[in-house]
Structure formats: C-alpha cells, structure tokens
Amino acid sequence: MDCITPMLSEALNSIDDWGDSREKVESILPPGDWRLQEILKFRKRVALAEKSREQHDITAIRKELARRKLTDKQYQTEFLYQHGLSAVKITTIIDIARSTANKIILEYRASHYVDKRKVTGITDALALMRAE
C-alpha cells in the first residue's frame, strides 16, 4: 500500500512555515485546511497499513506453525518465545490465555536462560522462523 499520495506531497510542499520542530501540524494549520486533512488521511492510511501488515504476519506465523506440525499450545508458545515474541504477542497469534502463556514462558525461561533476553517484533520473528 502506497501511503504517500500526490495530494499529500503537494500539501507538505505548500506549507511555508512549519514553526518549531516540536510543534504539531494541528497547531500550525486551521482545522478545515485541506493540507491538514491530507496529513490526517495519511496518518490513517499508515495506521491501517501497519494493522494490515501485522495481520498478514500473524497469518503467516500460523501457517508456519502448521507447516512445522506444531499443534500443542505449549510447544507453540515455546517456539514463538524462542523466536523473540512476548506473551502478549503470542496470545494474539495462538488461542491461549495470557496467564497460561506466562506460565509456560516462565518455566521455559527457568530451564533455558540464565539472564534476560531481548524481545522481537512479530515481523522479525517471522523472518527468523523462515530463515531456519
């Protein structure tokens, strides 16, 4: 999805005084200004694109779990955790309660990790899975 439209480019190019770098565009342009409307539409497009991308990646991860024949919730949770996902992200991918995911992760962490590890995003975890 291309979020930057010719109208957005025109709107941004036509703003002469951006003001201070910490100043929001909403405080520079009046509410009915067409340029502000284009910028707000852009923000909505970006938010929708991010949500769509995340849904696409969640579907791809579910397919990856199926391809690997991981059907047990504990194995799925451990696999996703190994690839950097947190309990909250895991519960958005598989149908498991957050408390159950936390319990599985704590048990897994106790037996596999001595120190803290970094958490990755859904897209990064998908890339790690596909790289194996």
Secondary structure, DSSP 8 states (H G I E B T S, - for coil): -----HHHHHHHHT-----STTS-HHHHS-TT-HHHHHHHHHHHHHHHHHHHHHHHHHHHHHHHHHHTT--SHHHHHHHHHHTT--HHHHHHHSS--HHHHHHHHHHHHHHH-SS------HHHHHHHHHH-
